[in-house]
Amino acid sequence: MNHEDLRLWSKRAADWAADYHADLRDRPVRAPLVPGAVARQLPEAPPEAAEPMDAIWADFERIVPGGMTHWQHPRFFAYFPANAAPASMLAEQLVNAMASNALIWQTSPAATEVEQVMIDWLRQAVGLPEGFVGTIHDTATVATLSAVLTMRERALEWRGLDEGLSAQPVLRFYASAETHSSVDKAIRVAGIGQRNLVKVPVDESRGMTGAALRAAIRADRAAGMVPAGVILCAGGTSVGAFDRIADCLAVCREEGVPSHVDAAWAGSAMICPEFRALWAGVEGADSVVLNPHKWLGAQFDCSVQFLRDPGAQVRTLGLRPTYLETAGREEMVNFNEWTVPLGRRFRALKLWFVLRAYGLEGLRDRIRNHVAWAEEARNQLAALPGVEIVTEPRLSLFSFALDTEAATEALLARINDDGRIYLTQTRVDGRFAIRVQVGSFDCTREDVMLIAKVVSEMLAR
Ligand SMILES: *Cc1c(COP(=O)(O)O)cnc(C)c1O
């Protein structure tokens, strides 16, 4: 396999991709769950001799697609979307061809500079004020980890980096129980300790209030501990909970505690001005993460972190040994200094292609449709006998259940074995519920209306 062969095979790959997407609706959304079925088809040892690409390709077609859960399926209503708009896929092909590493400015100047401009385009698109800059991480998990490490070091006046944590005061972080497990993971990895992540109680709308946050911070201070950071939830993964962002950020300011807002899913919806009330006050945050790789269509991996002032994060995560210097260009941004990994993909190109190929209007239309269709699907489901809406739509996410856990679980299994749609589950105050989120890039109203049809058929079985 050489580059001339690649010319031919990549054309074949492009045709395969087009056919795959054209026929996606004919495939079951979720992979058939037969553990070991794929591994059994692979030889136990690697080949000693080179194999012809024909044979490799044939095995790919025979083994892989049938063993995949199809995230780009228009009837993928599980988890959150991981949308890959066609324009994003094209950009990734070009990135793939250049296969460069954007660790510092010098190693890929265009990657760094397109990234800076795309961050600013997206800042304007979601209505954040001028002054916020940012970077593109692989995942929200790494963005949140970067933010937590930075808040840790701010609280320790950067002693932790040198001295380690063992002789330091106890640092406390605050989040509601609705925040994503990536927050718990960041707290663990950062050496804070799970027990020092205070899960602040939420109100009846499942949001943290400023008063509850203030009480938690003051109680810790009185006990001699050091409040180091607040992580706010703007669109929780379970049922789409939002903390009272403005109230909580006012408390952060009063108490002098830095903040990070996790809007990994819902942040994309903020390109529509009418949804911005949900995170009103966000301009007071120190750090905000949103994943264009979820709802916007710039495919995985593309997680944007906005920062009011990158200085603290660069001071925490930036290292510049001689071999990473660019002589005479020390003022240029080296994005590896804003994150944990050194090596970085050129992730901004797909954002550039997506924002141009659909325009903000095209992207807003999609998100508005998803939200409206989710409401319609909710109403159709609520009309089915025995179905109870457990949580009302937050943007395009809601949940429902039957009267018992066993019945709900059995219904979910039947839905997903049927394969026309794919839904997943959560727990709401201990109650097992089926989650529905509408967000697939090219789903139609008809696709979404199939949810109630499938559920009603499965109930009748
Ligand atoms: C998906 C999600 C995450 C994790 O995102 P990754 O990019 O996969 O790390 C974190 N928080 C929320 C609210 C999410 O929806």
PDBQT file of the ligand as one rigid body, heavy atoms in Angstrom, charges set to zero:
ROOT
HETATM    1  C1  LIG A 501     -21.081  14.485  27.093  1.00  0.00    +0.000 C 
HETATM    2  C2  LIG A 501     -20.892  15.283  28.305  1.00  0.00    +0.000 A 
HETATM    3  C3  LIG A 501     -19.649  15.337  28.948  1.00  0.00    +0.000 A 
HETATM    4  C4  LIG A 501     -18.471  14.512  28.523  1.00  0.00    +0.000 C 
HETATM    5  O1  LIG A 501     -18.080  14.803  27.235  1.00  0.00    +0.000 OA
HETATM    6  P1  LIG A 501     -16.759  14.211  26.584  1.00  0.00    +0.000 P 
HETATM    7  O2  LIG A 501     -16.450  15.200  25.528  1.00  0.00    +0.000 OA
HETATM    8  O3  LIG A 501     -17.114  12.871  26.059  1.00  0.00    +0.000 OA
HETATM    9  O4  LIG A 501     -15.719  14.122  27.632  1.00  0.00    +0.000 OA
HETATM   10  C5  LIG A 501     -19.519  16.170  30.040  1.00  0.00    +0.000 A 
HETATM   11  N1  LIG A 501     -20.560  16.895  30.481  1.00  0.00    +0.000 NA
HETATM   12  C6  LIG A 501     -21.761  16.869  29.898  1.00  0.00    +0.000 A 
HETATM   13  C7  LIG A 501     -22.870  17.714  30.421  1.00  0.00    +0.000 C 
HETATM   14  C8  LIG A 501     -21.970  16.057  28.778  1.00  0.00    +0.000 A 
HETATM   15  O5  LIG A 501     -23.168  16.029  28.196  1.00  0.00    +0.000 OA
ENDROOT
TORSDOF 0
